[in-house]
Amino acid sequence: MAATVKTLIENNGELYWGTRHADPGYHYGLSLDVVENGLVARVVYVMSDLDDNDEPLVTPETLVSCYHVDNLPEHGIVISDLMEEDDDAVGWYCVEESFFDKDDVEALQRSNAQLGGYLDIVLQIMTISADEIAAGMPSLDEVSFFDLLAELEGIAENIDNGKLKKPLPFTFHLIGDALLGWQFADEADWR
């Protein structure tokens, strides 16, 4: 069974990994940090170099022990800024990091309504009641990792196509050079 949003919350801050088999294929990780003043969401993208047989050097098995972004360099996966500089790298990563402040829930709700529910799951997490937390967060049992991934990827897509502009109702940072997308927006504005 795939991880759920509840799994991500219960394993606060740990990355859960998946792979897209496309051309080029890549890996993605997702983590949630529930902090005192809000929620930190990270989407990590990993692109692999290829061996002499055109097979990826970074495999799902490589990433199993990478619970945090800090674990990636131990496996030869370096920040994408170094793609042209580090000849020993087996892969590169970038991070799209969002911080949703609990004091900005109303602004998030307004933005969410204007853009057709692009933050529904984030808001569901941020507005969960103490009673539901005490009951084990049953409303999050069926909300999948993939649903949240699509929602968080939608942030960068909305920025890139101009639907989301500064000032955002949350903090968004691109860490490293984007490995995917970002065809229209200036990456430098979001680092």
Sequence and secondary structure as in RCSB ss.txt:
>XXXX:A:sequence
MAATVKTLIENNGELYWGTRHADPGYHYGLSLDVVENGLVARVVYVMSDLDDNDEPLVTPETLVSCYHVDNLPEH
GIVISDLMEEDDDAVGWYCVEESFFDKDDVEALQRSNAQLGGYLDIVLQIMTISADEIAAGMPSLDEVSFFDLLA
ELEGIAENIDNGKLKKPLPFTFHLIGDALLGWQFADEADWR
>XXXX:A:secstr
   BHHHHHHTTT  EEEEE SSS EEEEEEEEEETTEEEEEEEEEEE B TTS BSS HHHHTT  SGGGGGGG
TEEEGGGTTT TT SEEEEEEEEEEEGGGHHHHHHHHHHTTSTTHHHHHHHT  HHHHHTT GGGTT BHHHHHH
HHHHHHHHHHTTSS SS SSEEEEESS SS  SSS GGGG 
